[in-house]
Amino acid sequence: MNPMIRPSVTSMPLMLWSIFVGLCTLYLVPATLANWPAQVWLVSITGLLVALLAALVLRWVVKVRHARIWDANTQRMWQQFEEARLDGGTTTEVTVLSVQEVQPTGAWVTINWDQFGYTQPAWIEGKGGTYWPGSVILIAPDPDQVHIGQPWPPTYRIAESDCRAIAPALGQ
């Protein structure tokens, strides 16, 4: 699971099951209580529906909690991102569009230079699996690779020491 993409709270199957089980429970619980002592089959089905409803509520709570935790972590990461930007030095943002190959010493990725709108392949040094599609990385551009008035290198190399901060792309 990509930690740079917000976990979804809703899904069509979860919504449909919640509506179906909720409506059935809303009908059967009062019907069971109104006909008390009710027949065994009615009590059994009502108990099953109440248990299913409890499981669905628990699933909703877990999904909402995961999304809130992700939101809090994202806010913290963006605060660190902005602090790193303000610490000084020349920096720019690149967004990882895709990851082609992960190796123990880094990853082959496709990046987009956010300031320039330029997309190109890149090698990012670092622990394998650190960078995910949707990651925005604050880097210190390497002056040996990018020169004003000259073509971009065919493949950009981002040293681990040049990575200042990372955060999920907003709007993902």
N, C-alpha and C positions, 0 to 999 in steps of 0.2 A: 504494500500500500504506500502510495506516494505521500510523504508527510508535508509536502508543499501545496497540496490541494486539500481544501476544506472538506472534511467528511460530510456527506449528505445526511440530513436529518430525515427527510421523507423519501419514500420509495412507493411506487404504485402498488406492489403487493401488500406492503405494510398498511397503506391507507385503506385498500379494499377490505383486507381482513379486519381491520379495526372498525370500519363502518359496519360490516356484516355482523361481526360478533357483538359489537356494541348495541346495534338495533335488536338483535335476537335476545340479548340479555335484558335489554330494556323492556321487552315484551314478556319474556318468560319468568323473570323474577317476580313481578307483581301477580302474574297468573298463578304461579306456584303458591305464593302467600295467600292469595284470595281463595284458593281451593284447598287450604290446609285442613286436615292432613291430606296431602296430595298423593297421587299414585307414584309408585317407585320409579317408573320410567321418566316422569316429569321432573322429579327431584334429581334424578341422575343426569338428565340432559341439562337442567339448570345449573347443577354443580359443575359440570364439564364446561359450560359456557362461562361461568364465573371464573374458573381456573384459566381458561383461554384468555379472557379479558385481563386478568391479572398479569399473565405472561406478556400480553401485548403492551400493557401499560409499562411494565418493566423494560421492555425493548425500547419504547419511546423515550423513557427516562435515560437509558444508557446512551442512545443516539444523541439526545440533546446535551447530555453531559460531555460526551466526546467533542461535540462541536464547540461548546463553551471553553473547554480546555484548549482546543486548537486556537480559538480566537484569542485567548489570553496569551498563549505562547507566541502567536503571530504579532500581537501588540508589543510584547517584550522584545522580540527579534527586530522589529522595525525601530524601536527606541534605540537598541544597540547599533542598528544600521545608521541612524541619523547621528548618533554620538560619534561613530567611526568617521562619518563624512565630515563632521565639524572638527575633528582632531587635527586637521591640517593635511597638507600634501595634496597632490593632484590625484583625483579619483574619478572613476566613471562607473556606470552601471551596465552590466551585461545580464541578459536573461537567457537561461538555458532552455532551449526549445525542445531538444531531444537528446537522449543519451544513446550512442551507438554501441559502445563497448566499455565495460567496466573492468579495470585491471587492478591488481593490488597497489600499484603506485599512482593511480589516477584514472581518468576516464576520457574517452573520445566523445565529444559532444558537438552539437550545433548551437552556436550562440547568436544572439542578436544584440548589437551595440545599441542600447536604448537611445543614446544621445544622437547617434548618426543614422539609425535605422538600417544598419548594414548587418547582414546575416552571413556567417561563415563557420567552417569547421574549426574546432579548437581542441587542444589537449590541456586538461586541467590536472595539475599535480595535486596529490592529496590522497587521503585514505579512500580506497575504492568504496563506492556506494554513498559517498558524501553528498554528491550533487544529483538532483532530481530534475526532471522537466518541470518548469514553473518556478525554479529557483532564480531569485534576483541576487546577483553577487556584486558587491562593491569591490572593485579592483583598482590597484595602482597600475596604470598602463605602462608597459615596458617601452622606454624610448628607443631601444635597439630594434624593435619590431615595427613601430609605427612612426613614420616620418611625414611631416607636412609636405604636401605636393608630390608624394610618391605613392605608388600603389600599395594596397594592403597586402600583407603576407598571405599566401594561399591557406596556410593553417596557422592560427594564432596559438602561442604557448603561454598558458597562465601558470606562473609559479605559485606554489602554496603560500609563500611569503608575501605575494602580491594580493592575496585575498584578504580583504579587511573585514567584511561582514557578509552575512547571507540572510535572506528572508524570503517568504513566499511572495509571488507576484500577486498584487492586489487585483481583485476581480476574477480570481480563479474559482 
